[in-house]
Amino acid sequence: MTAAVAFVAGVLFGAGLLLSRMTNPANVIAFLDVNGAWRPALALTMVGAIAVALPAFTIVRARGASLLGRAVAAIDRTRIDWPLLVGSAVFGIGWGLSGICPGPGLVLLTSADPRAFVFIGSVAVGAYAAALVPSVKNRG
């Protein structure tokens, strides 16, 4: 059941990325170009995603369990530490330079675009490297 729910969620997420054209790095880079040919489509996509996700997060937070009844650990949203800052900076720099983030990068793999393979390979190397750092590995 869990695998089926994850599969459906992934298909919906991928379809949303395709529908909003956020798999096109040029659209993402144009969103980040606030002084040039700015395109607000990504902001509208984010607002739509928040509108869909917020009720689910609110319910799960109140219940302390997922909709399938699995316990969900509360995340400390007040702690800002070096792994969070460095990870956020690396993510932002990579996103800004490539115009790709991990979700659209996975969708782009289906297009056989060499940039997608380089990007996802870099994500995999980064995830492996992060797992080697004790403070990141033990964050839970």
A tleap script that builds the chain and sets N, CA, C and O, in Angstrom:
source leaprc.protein.ff14SB
mol = sequence {
  NMET THR ALA ALA VAL ALA PHE VAL ALA GLY
  VAL LEU PHE GLY ALA GLY LEU LEU LEU SER
  ARG MET THR ASN PRO ALA ASN VAL ILE ALA
  PHE LEU ASP VAL ASN GLY ALA TRP ARG PRO
  ALA LEU ALA LEU THR MET VAL GLY ALA ILE
  ALA VAL ALA LEU PRO ALA PHE THR ILE VAL
  ARG ALA ARG GLY ALA SER LEU LEU GLY ARG
  ALA VAL ALA ALA ILE ASP ARG THR ARG ILE
  ASP TRP PRO LEU LEU VAL GLY SER ALA VAL
  PHE GLY ILE GLY TRP GLY LEU SER GLY ILE
  CYS PRO GLY PRO GLY LEU VAL LEU LEU THR
  SER ALA ASP PRO ARG ALA PHE VAL PHE ILE
  GLY SER VAL ALA VAL GLY ALA TYR ALA ALA
  ALA LEU VAL PRO SER VAL LYS ASN ARG CGLY
}
set mol.1.N position { 0.826 -1.199 0.000 }
set mol.1.CA position { 0.000 0.000 0.000 }
set mol.1.C position { 0.869 1.261 0.000 }
set mol.1.O position { 0.607 2.208 -0.742 }
set mol.2.N position { 1.904 1.257 0.843 }
set mol.2.CA position { 2.780 2.423 0.933 }
set mol.2.C position { 3.472 2.687 -0.402 }
set mol.2.O position { 3.591 3.837 -0.824 }
set mol.3.N position { 3.926 1.630 -1.065 }
set mol.3.CA position { 4.600 1.799 -2.356 }
set mol.3.C position { 3.626 2.358 -3.392 }
set mol.3.O position { 4.013 3.186 -4.216 }
set mol.4.N position { 2.385 1.923 -3.361 }
set mol.4.CA position { 1.385 2.419 -4.320 }
set mol.4.C position { 1.104 3.899 -4.087 }
set mol.4.O position { 0.993 4.674 -5.037 }
set mol.5.N position { 0.989 4.289 -2.814 }
set mol.5.CA position { 0.747 5.698 -2.494 }
set mol.5.C position { 1.938 6.542 -2.920 }
set mol.5.O position { 1.763 7.626 -3.476 }
set mol.6.N position { 3.157 6.052 -2.663 }
set mol.6.CA position { 4.357 6.785 -3.067 }
set mol.6.C position { 4.430 6.903 -4.586 }
set mol.6.O position { 4.812 7.948 -5.112 }
set mol.7.N position { 4.065 5.838 -5.286 }
set mol.7.CA position { 4.087 5.871 -6.749 }
set mol.7.C position { 3.094 6.898 -7.288 }
set mol.7.O position { 3.435 7.691 -8.165 }
set mol.8.N position { 1.877 6.885 -6.768 }
set mol.8.CA position { 0.856 7.841 -7.218 }
set mol.8.C position { 1.289 9.271 -6.906 }
set mol.8.O position { 1.117 10.167 -7.732 }
set mol.9.N position { 1.848 9.486 -5.717 }
set mol.9.CA position { 2.328 10.822 -5.360 }
set mol.9.C position { 3.436 11.265 -6.299 }
set mol.9.O position { 3.466 12.421 -6.721 }
set mol.10.N position { 4.344 10.360 -6.630 }
set mol.10.CA position { 5.428 10.692 -7.548 }
set mol.10.C position { 4.929 11.018 -8.944 }
set mol.10.O position { 5.418 11.952 -9.579 }
set mol.11.N position { 3.956 10.251 -9.427 }
set mol.11.CA position { 3.380 10.514 -10.749 }
set mol.11.C position { 2.679 11.870 -10.755 }
set mol.11.O position { 2.826 12.643 -11.702 }
set mol.12.N position { 1.919 12.161 -9.701 }
set mol.12.CA position { 1.249 13.465 -9.619 }
set mol.12.C position { 2.257 14.606 -9.574 }
set mol.12.O position { 2.072 15.630 -10.231 }
set mol.13.N position { 3.328 14.426 -8.796 }
set mol.13.CA position { 4.363 15.448 -8.703 }
set mol.13.C position { 5.019 15.672 -10.061 }
set mol.13.O position { 5.185 16.810 -10.500 }
set mol.14.N position { 5.389 14.581 -10.718 }
set mol.14.CA position { 6.004 14.692 -12.043 }
set mol.14.C position { 5.076 15.337 -13.057 }
set mol.14.O position { 5.506 16.155 -13.871 }
set mol.15.N position { 3.793 14.965 -13.007 }
set mol.15.CA position { 2.818 15.568 -13.926 }
set mol.15.C position { 2.687 17.064 -13.657 }
set mol.15.O position { 2.573 17.859 -14.590 }
set mol.16.N position { 2.702 17.441 -12.394 }
set mol.16.CA position { 2.636 18.866 -12.049 }
set mol.16.C position { 3.843 19.632 -12.560 }
set mol.16.O position { 3.714 20.755 -13.049 }
set mol.17.N position { 5.017 19.024 -12.446 }
set mol.17.CA position { 6.232 19.660 -12.968 }
set mol.17.C position { 6.162 19.831 -14.477 }
set mol.17.O position { 6.549 20.872 -15.009 }
set mol.18.N position { 5.667 18.810 -15.165 }
set mol.18.CA position { 5.537 18.903 -16.623 }
set mol.18.C position { 4.490 19.942 -17.014 }
set mol.18.O position { 4.719 20.759 -17.907 }
set mol.19.N position { 3.344 19.907 -16.342 }
set mol.19.CA position { 2.256 20.837 -16.649 }
set mol.19.C position { 2.680 22.290 -16.441 }
set mol.19.O position { 2.343 23.166 -17.238 }
set mol.20.N position { 3.423 22.533 -15.360 }
set mol.20.CA position { 3.859 23.906 -15.058 }
set mol.20.C position { 5.126 24.290 -15.817 }
set mol.20.O position { 5.597 25.422 -15.707 }
set mol.21.N position { 5.673 23.361 -16.578 }
set mol.21.CA position { 6.897 23.565 -17.370 }
set mol.21.C position { 8.122 23.876 -16.496 }
set mol.21.O position { 9.050 24.554 -16.937 }
set mol.22.N position { 8.116 23.376 -15.263 }
set mol.22.CA position { 9.250 23.603 -14.379 }
set mol.22.C position { 10.371 22.602 -14.626 }
set mol.22.O position { 11.402 22.646 -13.955 }
set mol.23.N position { 10.176 21.696 -15.591 }
set mol.23.CA position { 11.272 20.809 -15.989 }
set mol.23.C position { 12.176 21.487 -17.005 }
set mol.23.O position { 13.217 20.941 -17.371 }
set mol.24.N position { 11.791 22.667 -17.462 }
set mol.24.CA position { 12.594 23.435 -18.412 }
set mol.24.C position { 13.492 24.391 -17.623 }
set mol.24.O position { 12.994 25.368 -17.064 }
set mol.25.N position { 14.794 24.135 -17.564 }
set mol.25.CA position { 15.686 24.995 -16.792 }
set mol.25.C position { 15.586 26.471 -17.179 }
set mol.25.O position { 15.809 27.338 -16.334 }
set mol.26.N position { 15.259 26.774 -18.429 }
set mol.26.CA position { 15.149 28.172 -18.855 }
set mol.26.C position { 14.034 28.889 -18.092 }
set mol.26.O position { 14.159 30.078 -17.800 }
set mol.27.N position { 12.946 28.185 -17.765 }
set mol.27.CA position { 11.864 28.801 -16.999 }
set mol.27.C position { 12.302 29.118 -15.578 }
set mol.27.O position { 11.949 30.162 -15.029 }
set mol.28.N position { 13.067 28.221 -14.989 }
set mol.28.CA position { 13.546 28.444 -13.628 }
set mol.28.C position { 14.534 29.606 -13.603 }
set mol.28.O position { 14.448 30.480 -12.741 }
set mol.29.N position { 15.462 29.615 -14.539 }
set mol.29.CA position { 16.444 30.700 -14.591 }
set mol.29.C position { 15.754 32.032 -14.860 }
set mol.29.O position { 16.160 33.055 -14.308 }
set mol.30.N position { 14.713 32.038 -15.704 }
set mol.30.CA position { 13.964 33.274 -15.960 }
set mol.30.C position { 13.241 33.747 -14.698 }
set mol.30.O position { 13.083 34.951 -14.495 }
set mol.31.N position { 12.802 32.817 -13.851 }
set mol.31.CA position { 12.176 33.205 -12.582 }
set mol.31.C position { 13.193 33.882 -11.672 }
set mol.31.O position { 12.864 34.831 -10.960 }
set mol.32.N position { 14.419 33.393 -11.697 }
set mol.32.CA position { 15.467 33.965 -10.848 }
set mol.32.C position { 16.016 35.284 -11.396 }
set mol.32.O position { 16.712 36.006 -10.681 }
set mol.33.N position { 15.715 35.601 -12.641 }
set mol.33.CA position { 16.205 36.824 -13.288 }
set mol.33.C position { 15.231 37.972 -13.023 }
set mol.33.O position { 14.507 38.400 -13.922 }
set mol.34.N position { 15.217 38.469 -11.779 }
set mol.34.CA position { 14.238 39.496 -11.394 }
set mol.34.C position { 14.523 40.861 -12.037 }
set mol.34.O position { 13.632 41.707 -12.100 }
set mol.35.N position { 15.732 41.079 -12.506 }
set mol.35.CA position { 16.046 42.358 -13.148 }
set mol.35.C position { 15.983 42.302 -14.669 }
set mol.35.O position { 16.242 43.301 -15.339 }
set mol.36.N position { 15.648 41.161 -15.205 }
set mol.36.CA position { 15.611 41.004 -16.659 }
set mol.36.C position { 14.239 40.562 -17.124 }
set mol.36.O position { 13.234 41.213 -16.840 }
set mol.37.N position { 14.207 39.455 -17.838 }
set mol.37.CA position { 12.954 38.926 -18.386 }
set mol.37.C position { 12.324 37.979 -17.364 }
set mol.37.O position { 12.242 36.771 -17.585 }
set mol.38.N position { 11.879 38.553 -16.236 }
set mol.38.CA position { 11.352 37.751 -15.133 }
set mol.38.C position { 10.053 37.065 -15.530 }
set mol.38.O position { 9.163 37.677 -16.121 }
set mol.39.N position { 9.963 35.775 -15.192 }
set mol.39.CA position { 8.742 34.999 -15.425 }
set mol.39.C position { 8.207 34.534 -14.073 }
set mol.39.O position { 8.894 33.798 -13.364 }
set mol.40.N position { 6.996 34.947 -13.702 }
set mol.40.CA position { 6.454 34.592 -12.385 }
set mol.40.C position { 5.848 33.197 -12.304 }
set mol.40.O position { 5.290 32.845 -11.264 }
set mol.41.N position { 5.934 32.397 -13.344 }
set mol.41.CA position { 5.268 31.093 -13.364 }
set mol.41.C position { 5.679 30.203 -12.190 }
set mol.41.O position { 4.838 29.491 -11.641 }
set mol.42.N position { 6.945 30.229 -11.797 }
set mol.42.CA position { 7.392 29.389 -10.695 }
set mol.42.C position { 6.728 29.813 -9.389 }
set mol.42.O position { 6.366 28.962 -8.576 }
set mol.43.N position { 6.565 31.109 -9.180 }
set mol.43.CA position { 5.894 31.574 -7.968 }
set mol.43.C position { 4.453 31.066 -7.929 }
set mol.43.O position { 3.968 30.648 -6.877 }
set mol.44.N position { 3.776 31.102 -9.064 }
set mol.44.CA position { 2.401 30.604 -9.120 }
set mol.44.C position { 2.363 29.095 -8.890 }
set mol.44.O position { 1.445 28.587 -8.245 }
set mol.45.N position { 3.345 28.385 -9.408 }
set mol.45.CA position { 3.442 26.942 -9.181 }
set mol.45.C position { 3.647 26.659 -7.693 }
set mol.45.O position { 3.041 25.737 -7.146 }
set mol.46.N position { 4.502 27.450 -7.040 }
set mol.46.CA position { 4.750 27.269 -5.613 }
set mol.46.C position { 3.490 27.538 -4.799 }
set mol.46.O position { 3.191 26.799 -3.861 }
set mol.47.N position { 2.759 28.572 -5.144 }
set mol.47.CA position { 1.513 28.893 -4.436 }
set mol.47.C position { 0.527 27.732 -4.574 }
set mol.47.O position { -0.125 27.352 -3.601 }
set mol.48.N position { 0.418 27.170 -5.780 }
set mol.48.CA position { -0.465 26.025 -5.983 }
set mol.48.C position { -0.028 24.823 -5.168 }
set mol.48.O position { -0.862 24.125 -4.592 }
set mol.49.N position { 1.276 24.576 -5.114 }
set mol.49.CA position { 1.792 23.448 -4.337 }
set mol.49.C position { 1.534 23.641 -2.846 }
set mol.49.O position { 1.181 22.692 -2.146 }
set mol.50.N position { 1.706 24.852 -2.368 }
set mol.50.CA position { 1.438 25.137 -0.951 }
set mol.50.C position { -0.037 24.938 -0.641 }
set mol.50.O position { -0.379 24.385 0.404 }
set mol.51.N position { -0.909 25.378 -1.527 }
set mol.51.CA position { -2.350 25.221 -1.314 }
set mol.51.C position { -2.748 23.752 -1.223 }
set mol.51.O position { -3.665 23.399 -0.480 }
set mol.52.N position { -2.068 22.904 -1.968 }
set mol.52.CA position { -2.373 21.468 -1.927 }
set mol.52.C position { -1.747 20.820 -0.692 }
set mol.52.O position { -2.389 20.000 -0.036 }
set mol.53.N position { -0.506 21.176 -0.368 }
set mol.53.CA position { 0.229 20.499 0.698 }
set mol.53.C position { -0.127 20.980 2.101 }
set mol.53.O position { -0.087 20.192 3.046 }
set mol.54.N position { -0.471 22.244 2.257 }
set mol.54.CA position { -0.698 22.801 3.594 }
set mol.54.C position { -1.756 22.042 4.391 }
set mol.54.O position { -1.510 21.727 5.556 }
set mol.55.N position { -2.918 21.736 3.821 }
set mol.55.CA position { -3.895 20.980 4.623 }
set mol.55.C position { -3.366 19.619 5.079 }
set mol.55.O position { -3.602 19.208 6.215 }
set mol.56.N position { -2.652 18.922 4.193 }
set mol.56.CA position { -2.108 17.610 4.561 }
set mol.56.C position { -1.075 17.743 5.676 }
set mol.56.O position { -1.093 16.961 6.626 }
set mol.57.N position { -0.180 18.715 5.576 }
set mol.57.CA position { 0.817 18.916 6.632 }
set mol.57.C position { 0.151 19.295 7.947 }
set mol.57.O position { 0.591 18.854 9.009 }
set mol.58.N position { -0.892 20.097 7.894 }
set mol.58.CA position { -1.593 20.507 9.106 }
set mol.58.C position { -2.239 19.305 9.783 }
set mol.58.O position { -2.157 19.159 11.002 }
set mol.59.N position { -2.875 18.451 9.001 }
set mol.59.CA position { -3.513 17.256 9.554 }
set mol.59.C position { -2.475 16.318 10.156 }
set mol.59.O position { -2.651 15.820 11.268 }
set mol.60.N position { -1.396 16.077 9.424 }
set mol.60.CA position { -0.352 15.163 9.907 }
set mol.60.C position { 0.298 15.717 11.175 }
set mol.60.O position { 0.557 14.964 12.113 }
set mol.61.N position { 0.559 17.005 11.214 }
set mol.61.CA position { 1.176 17.610 12.398 }
set mol.61.C position { 0.250 17.469 13.611 }
set mol.61.O position { 0.713 17.167 14.711 }
set mol.62.N position { -1.048 17.686 13.417 }
set mol.62.CA position { -2.001 17.588 14.523 }
set mol.62.C position { -2.147 16.141 15.012 }
set mol.62.O position { -2.260 15.898 16.214 }
set mol.63.N position { -2.142 15.195 14.091 }
set mol.63.CA position { -2.306 13.778 14.445 }
set mol.63.C position { -1.023 13.146 14.952 }
set mol.63.O position { -1.068 12.214 15.755 }
set mol.64.N position { 0.118 13.638 14.497 }
set mol.64.CA position { 1.392 13.019 14.836 }
set mol.64.C position { 1.627 11.735 14.062 }
set mol.64.O position { 2.533 10.962 14.373 }
set mol.65.N position { 0.787 11.516 13.034 }
set mol.65.CA position { 0.906 10.308 12.217 }
set mol.65.C position { 0.490 10.650 10.791 }
set mol.65.O position { -0.265 11.592 10.550 }
set mol.66.N position { 1.010 9.851 9.849 }
set mol.66.CA position { 0.639 10.049 8.452 }
set mol.66.C position { -0.805 9.605 8.235 }
set mol.66.O position { -1.436 9.053 9.136 }
set mol.67.N position { -1.315 9.848 7.042 }
set mol.67.CA position { -2.677 9.425 6.736 }
set mol.67.C position { -2.800 7.900 6.721 }
set mol.67.O position { -3.900 7.360 6.840 }
set mol.68.N position { -1.676 7.215 6.574 }
set mol.68.CA position { -1.666 5.752 6.628 }
set mol.68.C position { -1.435 5.235 8.051 }
set mol.68.O position { -1.339 4.027 8.268 }
set mol.69.N position { -1.345 6.156 9.020 }
set mol.69.CA position { -1.206 5.771 10.419 }
set mol.69.C position { 0.218 5.586 10.913 }
set mol.69.O position { 0.419 5.160 12.050 }
set mol.70.N position { 1.197 5.890 10.100 }
set mol.70.CA position { 2.591 5.752 10.530 }
set mol.70.C position { 3.019 6.978 11.329 }
set mol.70.O position { 2.677 8.107 10.978 }
set mol.71.N position { 3.767 6.751 12.402 }
set mol.71.CA position { 4.244 7.850 13.241 }
set mol.71.C position { 5.144 8.769 12.436 }
set mol.71.O position { 5.962 8.311 11.637 }
set mol.72.N position { 4.990 10.066 12.650 }
set mol.72.CA position { 5.796 11.073 11.970 }
set mol.72.C position { 6.532 11.875 13.036 }
set mol.72.O position { 5.917 12.458 13.929 }
set mol.73.N position { 7.839 11.895 12.931 }
set mol.73.CA position { 8.651 12.636 13.903 }
set mol.73.C position { 8.520 14.132 13.646 }
set mol.73.O position { 8.569 14.587 12.503 }
set mol.74.N position { 8.355 14.876 14.713 }
set mol.74.CA position { 8.285 16.337 14.597 }
set mol.74.C position { 9.679 16.882 14.315 }
set mol.74.O position { 10.658 16.461 14.932 }
set mol.75.N position { 9.758 17.805 13.392 }
set mol.75.CA position { 11.029 18.412 13.021 }
set mol.75.C position { 11.192 19.705 13.818 }
set mol.75.O position { 10.258 20.499 13.934 }
set mol.76.N position { 12.382 19.903 14.362 }
set mol.76.CA position { 12.677 21.145 15.075 }
set mol.76.C position { 12.875 22.251 14.048 }
set mol.76.O position { 13.939 22.344 13.435 }
set mol.77.N position { 11.867 23.086 13.855 }
set mol.77.CA position { 11.933 24.146 12.850 }
set mol.77.C position { 12.570 25.414 13.388 }
set mol.77.O position { 12.620 26.422 12.684 }
set mol.78.N position { 13.059 25.387 14.621 }
set mol.78.CA position { 13.670 26.584 15.202 }
set mol.78.C position { 15.190 26.519 15.198 }
set mol.78.O position { 15.848 27.544 15.379 }
set mol.79.N position { 15.764 25.331 14.994 }
set mol.79.CA position { 17.222 25.165 15.062 }
set mol.79.C position { 17.855 25.453 13.700 }
set mol.79.O position { 17.555 24.790 12.707 }
set mol.80.N position { 18.724 26.441 13.675 }
set mol.80.CA position { 19.492 26.757 12.469 }
set mol.80.C position { 20.945 26.460 12.792 }
set mol.80.O position { 21.542 27.085 13.668 }
set mol.81.N position { 21.512 25.487 12.066 }
set mol.81.CA position { 22.896 25.089 12.329 }
set mol.81.C position { 23.687 25.095 11.023 }
set mol.81.O position { 23.145 25.388 9.958 }
set mol.82.N position { 24.977 24.767 11.119 }
set mol.82.CA position { 25.856 24.826 9.943 }
set mol.82.C position { 25.444 23.855 8.834 }
set mol.82.O position { 25.451 24.236 7.663 }
set mol.83.N position { 25.088 22.616 9.170 }
set mol.83.CA position { 24.671 21.730 8.078 }
set mol.83.C position { 23.455 22.270 7.312 }
set mol.83.O position { 23.369 22.116 6.094 }
set mol.84.N position { 22.532 22.894 8.018 }
set mol.84.CA position { 21.371 23.478 7.355 }
set mol.84.C position { 21.789 24.645 6.462 }
set mol.84.O position { 21.342 24.738 5.319 }
set mol.85.N position { 22.631 25.523 6.964 }
set mol.85.CA position { 23.072 26.682 6.195 }
set mol.85.C position { 23.901 26.278 4.977 }
set mol.85.O position { 23.684 26.785 3.877 }
set mol.86.N position { 24.846 25.366 5.178 }
set mol.86.CA position { 25.694 24.933 4.067 }
set mol.86.C position { 24.861 24.180 3.031 }
set mol.86.O position { 25.001 24.419 1.832 }
set mol.87.N position { 23.999 23.276 3.486 }
set mol.87.CA position { 23.148 22.531 2.559 }
set mol.87.C position { 22.241 23.442 1.759 }
set mol.87.O position { 22.065 23.245 0.556 }
set mol.88.N position { 21.661 24.440 2.416 }
set mol.88.CA position { 20.794 25.394 1.727 }
set mol.88.C position { 21.579 26.200 0.698 }
set mol.88.O position { 21.098 26.439 -0.410 }
set mol.89.N position { 22.774 26.610 1.065 }
set mol.89.CA position { 23.600 27.394 0.136 }
set mol.89.C position { 24.003 26.561 -1.079 }
set mol.89.O position { 23.936 27.040 -2.211 }
set mol.90.N position { 24.420 25.320 -0.849 }
set mol.90.CA position { 24.816 24.453 -1.960 }
set mol.90.C position { 23.616 24.192 -2.868 }
set mol.90.O position { 23.741 24.244 -4.091 }
set mol.91.N position { 22.454 23.910 -2.273 }
set mol.91.CA position { 21.241 23.686 -3.064 }
set mol.91.C position { 20.908 24.921 -3.892 }
set mol.91.O position { 20.642 24.814 -5.089 }
set mol.92.N position { 20.922 26.088 -3.265 }
set mol.92.CA position { 20.585 27.325 -3.968 }
set mol.92.C position { 21.554 27.657 -5.084 }
set mol.92.O position { 21.143 28.088 -6.161 }
set mol.93.N position { 22.825 27.461 -4.835 }
set mol.93.CA position { 23.830 27.738 -5.875 }
set mol.93.C position { 23.645 26.779 -7.052 }
set mol.93.O position { 23.668 27.193 -8.211 }
set mol.94.N position { 23.462 25.501 -6.745 }
set mol.94.CA position { 23.255 24.523 -7.813 }
set mol.94.C position { 21.986 24.802 -8.602 }
set mol.94.O position { 21.972 24.674 -9.826 }
set mol.95.N position { 20.929 25.181 -7.911 }
set mol.95.CA position { 19.657 25.488 -8.561 }
set mol.95.C position { 19.803 26.719 -9.444 }
set mol.95.O position { 19.326 26.738 -10.579 }
set mol.96.N position { 20.459 27.738 -8.921 }
set mol.96.CA position { 20.630 28.968 -9.679 }
set mol.96.C position { 21.524 28.808 -10.899 }
set mol.96.O position { 21.263 29.407 -11.942 }
set mol.97.N position { 22.575 28.003 -10.776 }
set mol.97.CA position { 23.488 27.799 -11.906 }
set mol.97.C position { 22.895 26.905 -12.988 }
set mol.97.O position { 23.096 27.143 -14.179 }
set mol.98.N position { 22.163 25.875 -12.568 }
set mol.98.CA position { 21.669 24.897 -13.542 }
set mol.98.C position { 20.215 25.127 -13.943 }
set mol.98.O position { 19.799 24.746 -15.037 }
set mol.99.N position { 19.445 25.751 -13.054 }
set mol.99.CA position { 18.020 25.893 -13.311 }
set mol.99.C position { 17.258 24.603 -13.056 }
set mol.99.O position { 16.093 24.479 -13.434 }
set mol.100.N position { 17.912 23.645 -12.418 }
set mol.100.CA position { 17.294 22.340 -12.156 }
set mol.100.C position { 17.356 22.066 -10.657 }
set mol.100.O position { 18.379 22.316 -10.020 }
set mol.101.N position { 16.271 21.557 -10.098 }
set mol.101.CA position { 16.322 21.036 -8.740 }
set mol.101.C position { 16.021 19.541 -8.819 }
set mol.101.O position { 15.630 19.063 -9.884 }
set mol.102.N position { 16.190 18.788 -7.737 }
set mol.102.CA position { 16.138 17.329 -7.832 }
set mol.102.C position { 14.865 16.748 -8.453 }
set mol.102.O position { 14.958 15.828 -9.267 }
set mol.103.N position { 13.698 17.248 -8.101 }
set mol.103.CA position { 12.462 16.706 -8.678 }
set mol.103.C position { 12.419 16.830 -10.192 }
set mol.103.O position { 12.275 15.824 -10.886 }
set mol.104.N position { 12.539 18.043 -10.718 }
set mol.104.CA position { 12.573 18.181 -12.174 }
set mol.104.C position { 13.759 17.457 -12.811 }
set mol.104.O position { 13.667 17.005 -13.953 }
set mol.105.N position { 14.860 17.346 -12.088 }
set mol.105.CA position { 16.011 16.622 -12.620 }
set mol.105.C position { 15.676 15.166 -12.893 }
set mol.105.O position { 16.089 14.611 -13.911 }
set mol.106.N position { 14.921 14.540 -11.977 }
set mol.106.CA position { 14.498 13.159 -12.192 }
set mol.106.C position { 13.560 13.050 -13.388 }
set mol.106.O position { 13.662 12.111 -14.177 }
set mol.107.N position { 12.650 14.005 -13.521 }
set mol.107.CA position { 11.736 13.999 -14.669 }
set mol.107.C position { 12.532 14.190 -15.958 }
set mol.107.O position { 12.238 13.557 -16.972 }
set mol.108.N position { 13.545 15.067 -15.918 }
set mol.108.CA position { 14.363 15.320 -17.111 }
set mol.108.C position { 15.155 14.095 -17.567 }
set mol.108.O position { 15.536 14.009 -18.735 }
set mol.109.N position { 15.408 13.149 -16.663 }
set mol.109.CA position { 16.120 11.934 -17.060 }
set mol.109.C position { 15.376 11.208 -18.179 }
set mol.109.O position { 15.998 10.552 -19.015 }
set mol.110.N position { 14.054 11.321 -18.198 }
set mol.110.CA position { 13.275 10.645 -19.232 }
set mol.110.C position { 13.470 11.270 -20.608 }
set mol.110.O position { 13.141 10.655 -21.622 }
set mol.111.N position { 14.004 12.494 -20.649 }
set mol.111.CA position { 14.222 13.168 -21.927 }
set mol.111.C position { 15.588 12.835 -22.518 }
set mol.111.O position { 15.893 13.229 -23.643 }
set mol.112.N position { 16.404 12.115 -21.764 }
set mol.112.CA position { 17.768 11.754 -22.173 }
set mol.112.C position { 18.653 12.982 -22.399 }
set mol.112.O position { 19.639 12.911 -23.133 }
set mol.113.N position { 18.301 14.109 -21.768 }
set mol.113.CA position { 19.120 15.317 -21.844 }
set mol.113.C position { 20.394 15.072 -21.023 }
set mol.113.O position { 20.302 14.769 -19.834 }
set mol.114.N position { 21.563 15.196 -21.628 }
set mol.114.CA position { 22.813 14.926 -20.891 }
set mol.114.C position { 22.953 15.778 -19.624 }
set mol.114.O position { 23.550 15.334 -18.643 }
set mol.115.N position { 22.407 16.997 -19.641 }
set mol.115.CA position { 22.496 17.854 -18.441 }
set mol.115.C position { 21.791 17.209 -17.259 }
set mol.115.O position { 22.235 17.346 -16.119 }
set mol.116.N position { 20.691 16.507 -17.523 }
set mol.116.CA position { 19.961 15.843 -16.440 }
set mol.116.C position { 20.809 14.750 -15.807 }
set mol.116.O position { 20.808 14.595 -14.586 }
set mol.117.N position { 21.534 13.989 -16.626 }
set mol.117.CA position { 22.377 12.925 -16.094 }
set mol.117.C position { 23.539 13.495 -15.284 }
set mol.117.O position { 23.900 12.946 -14.243 }
set mol.118.N position { 24.115 14.579 -15.751 }
set mol.118.CA position { 25.185 15.245 -14.999 }
set mol.118.C position { 24.631 15.778 -13.685 }
set mol.118.O position { 25.256 15.627 -12.635 }
set mol.119.N position { 23.459 16.399 -13.744 }
set mol.119.CA position { 22.862 16.979 -12.535 }
set mol.119.C position { 22.537 15.895 -11.514 }
set mol.119.O position { 22.933 16.002 -10.354 }
set mol.120.N position { 21.818 14.848 -11.932 }
set mol.120.CA position { 21.432 13.795 -10.993 }
set mol.120.C position { 22.659 13.051 -10.481 }
set mol.120.O position { 22.692 12.639 -9.321 }
set mol.121.N position { 23.656 12.875 -11.320 }
set mol.121.CA position { 24.914 12.289 -10.847 }
set mol.121.C position { 25.553 13.141 -9.769 }
set mol.121.O position { 26.074 12.618 -8.784 }
set mol.122.N position { 25.514 14.451 -9.951 }
set mol.122.CA position { 26.063 15.375 -8.950 }
set mol.122.C position { 25.255 15.324 -7.660 }
set mol.122.O position { 25.824 15.383 -6.570 }
set mol.123.N position { 23.939 15.216 -7.775 }
set mol.123.CA position { 23.087 15.090 -6.590 }
set mol.123.C position { 23.449 13.812 -5.834 }
set mol.123.O position { 23.562 13.824 -4.608 }
set mol.124.N position { 23.629 12.722 -6.558 }
set mol.124.CA position { 23.977 11.444 -5.914 }
set mol.124.C position { 25.322 11.539 -5.205 }
set mol.124.O position { 25.461 11.064 -4.078 }
set mol.125.N position { 26.312 12.146 -5.851 }
set mol.125.CA position { 27.634 12.315 -5.226 }
set mol.125.C position { 27.507 13.198 -3.983 }
set mol.125.O position { 28.103 12.903 -2.947 }
set mol.126.N position { 26.736 14.274 -4.087 }
set mol.126.CA position { 26.535 15.157 -2.940 }
set mol.126.C position { 25.834 14.461 -1.782 }
set mol.126.O position { 26.201 14.663 -0.625 }
set mol.127.N position { 24.831 13.645 -2.080 }
set mol.127.CA position { 24.125 12.907 -1.027 }
set mol.127.C position { 25.052 11.903 -0.358 }
set mol.127.O position { 25.029 11.741 0.862 }
set mol.128.N position { 25.867 11.232 -1.163 }
set mol.128.CA position { 26.833 10.283 -0.612 }
set mol.128.C position { 27.853 11.014 0.274 }
set mol.128.O position { 28.172 10.552 1.369 }
set mol.129.N position { 28.354 12.146 -0.204 }
set mol.129.CA position { 29.332 12.916 0.575 }
set mol.129.C position { 28.708 13.423 1.874 }
set mol.129.O position { 29.353 13.405 2.922 }
set mol.130.N position { 27.459 13.872 1.806 }
set mol.130.CA position { 26.791 14.370 3.015 }
set mol.130.C position { 26.619 13.257 4.036 }
set mol.130.O position { 26.722 13.498 5.239 }
set mol.131.N position { 26.359 12.044 3.571 }
set mol.131.CA position { 26.189 10.921 4.492 }
set mol.131.C position { 27.486 10.572 5.213 }
set mol.131.O position { 27.456 9.926 6.260 }
set mol.132.N position { 28.617 10.990 4.667 }
set mol.132.CA position { 29.908 10.719 5.293 }
set mol.132.C position { 30.232 11.710 6.411 }
set mol.132.O position { 31.109 11.450 7.234 }
set mol.133.N position { 29.533 12.839 6.444 }
set mol.133.CA position { 29.781 13.870 7.438 }
set mol.133.C position { 29.002 13.522 8.705 }
set mol.133.O position { 27.774 13.446 8.664 }
set mol.134.N position { 29.688 13.310 9.832 }
set mol.134.CA position { 29.006 12.849 11.050 }
set mol.134.C position { 27.839 13.739 11.497 }
set mol.134.O position { 26.805 13.219 11.916 }
set mol.135.N position { 27.979 15.050 11.417 }
set mol.135.CA position { 26.903 15.930 11.902 }
set mol.135.C position { 25.670 15.843 11.017 }
set mol.135.O position { 24.558 16.093 11.484 }
set mol.136.N position { 25.847 15.492 9.746 }
set mol.136.CA position { 24.711 15.350 8.843 }
set mol.136.C position { 24.094 13.966 9.026 }
set mol.136.O position { 22.872 13.821 9.046 }
set mol.137.N position { 24.939 12.962 9.159 }
set mol.137.CA position { 24.479 11.588 9.283 }
set mol.137.C position { 23.619 11.405 10.543 }
set mol.137.O position { 22.655 10.641 10.525 }
set mol.138.N position { 23.961 12.097 11.625 }
set mol.138.CA position { 23.274 11.889 12.897 }
set mol.138.C position { 22.140 12.880 13.157 }
set mol.138.O position { 21.610 12.934 14.266 }
set mol.139.N position { 21.768 13.654 12.157 }
set mol.139.CA position { 20.686 14.627 12.350 }
set mol.139.C position { 19.331 13.958 12.527 }
set mol.139.O position { 18.455 14.502 13.199 }
set mol.140.N position { 19.151 12.792 11.937 }
set mol.140.CA position { 17.888 12.056 12.076 }
set mol.140.C position { 16.830 12.543 11.268 }
set mol.140.O position { 15.726 12.001 11.305 }
savepdb mol mol.pdb
quit
